[in-house]
């Protein structure tokens, strides 16, 4: 278990899960769903390209709700 808590937004694809805390109190997290189904290894720094793409998609989706 990665210890997720608090309010957060999350987006996932077949391969990736990206978690963005709403209040910015913790850094975002990125996990490879197939290799790490229990979200134990945050790959944010190693795969910043994927994180940036998923964060953009997440922020666009949130903006569309307003």
HUZI-V158626 format. One record per residue. N is the residue number from 0. SS is DSSP state (h for helix, s for strand, l for the rest). BURIAL is # if it has 9 or more other C-alpha atoms within 8 Angstrom, else .. Layout:
# HUZI-V158626
n=N ss=SS burial=BURIAL
n=N ss=SS burial=BURIAL
This chain:
# HUZI-V158626
n=0 ss=l burial=.
n=1 ss=l burial=.
n=2 ss=l burial=.
n=3 ss=l burial=.
n=4 ss=l burial=.
n=5 ss=l burial=.
n=6 ss=l burial=.
n=7 ss=s burial=#
n=8 ss=s burial=#
n=9 ss=s burial=#
n=10 ss=s burial=#
n=11 ss=s burial=#
n=12 ss=l burial=.
n=13 ss=l burial=.
n=14 ss=l burial=.
n=15 ss=s burial=#
n=16 ss=s burial=#
n=17 ss=s burial=#
n=18 ss=s burial=#
n=19 ss=s burial=#
n=20 ss=s burial=#
n=21 ss=l burial=.
n=22 ss=l burial=.
n=23 ss=l burial=.
n=24 ss=l burial=.
n=25 ss=l burial=.
n=26 ss=l burial=.
n=27 ss=l burial=#
n=28 ss=s burial=#
n=29 ss=s burial=#
n=30 ss=s burial=#
n=31 ss=s burial=#
n=32 ss=l burial=#
n=33 ss=l burial=.
n=34 ss=l burial=.
n=35 ss=l burial=#
n=36 ss=l burial=.
n=37 ss=l burial=.
n=38 ss=l burial=#
n=39 ss=l burial=#
n=40 ss=l burial=.
n=41 ss=l burial=#
n=42 ss=l burial=#
n=43 ss=l burial=#
n=44 ss=l burial=.
n=45 ss=l burial=.
n=46 ss=l burial=.
n=47 ss=h burial=.
n=48 ss=h burial=.
n=49 ss=h burial=.
n=50 ss=h burial=#
n=51 ss=h burial=.
n=52 ss=h burial=.
n=53 ss=h burial=#
n=54 ss=h burial=#
n=55 ss=h burial=.
n=56 ss=h burial=.
n=57 ss=h burial=#
n=58 ss=h burial=.
n=59 ss=h burial=.
n=60 ss=h burial=.
n=61 ss=h burial=.
n=62 ss=h burial=.
n=63 ss=h burial=.
n=64 ss=l burial=.
n=65 ss=l burial=.
